[in-house]
Amino acid sequence: PLTSFCDATLGQDHIINCFTCVISKPGATQQHTHTDFSGLFGTPLDMFAPSYAINLFIPLVPLNDINGTTQMWPGTHKKPLASPEEHDGILPNVPLGSAVLMDYRVQHRGTANLSDEMRPILTIAYSRRWFIDTSNFATVAPLDLSQEQFETMDDRRIALFERAKLYF
């Protein structure tokens, strides 16, 4: 189902743009509201552009009122809010075994981690082949994959991880 969704949204030649783990430490406060990429053009034209990148969040602990979650403002990839904090947004409870998909442009933030444990979330960004995230990965490679690992993959996986070749 994920492949079909990405094919329909990003095109059949979509790739994995980055694979990371975001961790919220115990006692971490609420994150600032942000998007993962500010837009292709930096103008209102960005609201009319089709999706070019989608984040898949896979929590490694349940996301809830204690561990915290990712607050999102649906629709803000097409109509950004000047002050999203003035609107409720959504605070999804995400059990283990579930995941969240979100357009790269949606305004969001991590909420406070009120637990005594880390809150790790695997993040996989799928994108159109031509998109390169120059905002979040200016100093670190978004895909840490060895050439040996790459060479053991079948053709479909090689196509998904093609961007990794830039970082060997």
C-alpha positions, -999 to +999 in steps of 0.1 A: +000+000+000+028+025+008+044+019-026+011+024-044+005+056-024+040+069-032+036+059-069+003+078-071+016+109-052+052+112-062+055+091-094+066+056-100+102+066-100+101+080-065+131+075-042+140+074-006+155+109+000+165+103+036+163+078+065+168+092+100+159+087+136+146+117+155+148+114+193+131+135+220+149+132+253+130+128+286+117+161+298+122+178+263+099+208+259+077+214+229+094+220+196+090+251+175+064+249+147+080+243+114+079+227+080+105+202+068+112+223+037+103+259+031+091+254-004+106+252-039+101+288-049+098+308-017+066+324-031+029+318-028+033+296-059+045+268-035+009+263-024-001+252-058+028+228-064+021+191-062+037+171-034+074+165-039+083+148-006+064+129+020+076+119+055+068+085+069+070+086+107+074+052+124+073+057+162+094+032+183+073+040+214+036+049+215+030+086+207+006+099+234+000+125+261+029+112+282+056+103+255+045+132+234+035+132+197+038+152+166+012+180+165+002+188+129-019+213+111-035+195+082-039+215+050-010+239+058+010+225+028-016+243+006-025+272+029+001+279+056-010+295+088+008+327+099+003+317+136-005+280+137-003+281+176-036+300+175-053+269+159-057+235+175-042+213+149-043+176+156-024+156+183-025+120+171-021+091+195-001+066+175+003+031+189+032+008+182+029-008+148+013+023+133+028+051+112+020+086+101+024+100+066+028+138+061+036+161+032+070+177+037+053+212+037+028+206+065+034+227+096+041+206+126+060+203+159+070+177+184+052+180+217+068+178+251+082+144+263+067+141+298+081+105+302+113+092+317+122+075+284+135+087+250+109+091+222+126+077+191+108+081+157+122+066+125+116+090+097+118+080+060+113+107+034+101+096+000+104+121-028+103+128-064+136+118-080+147+154-087+142+167-051+172+171-028+166+183+007+192+211+010+178+225+043+180+196+067+211+178+053+236+205+045+263+190+068+252+153+072+244+127+046+206+118+046+213+082+037+241+063+055+245+033+033+277+016+023+285+007-013+287-030-003+251-028+011+239-010-020+254-037-042+235-065-025+201-049-032+176-060-059+168-036-088+137-020-071+157-013-038+186+001-058+162+024-075+147+035-042+182+041-026+198+056-058+204+089-040+227+071-015+253+069-043+260+106-038+272+099-002+295+069-007 
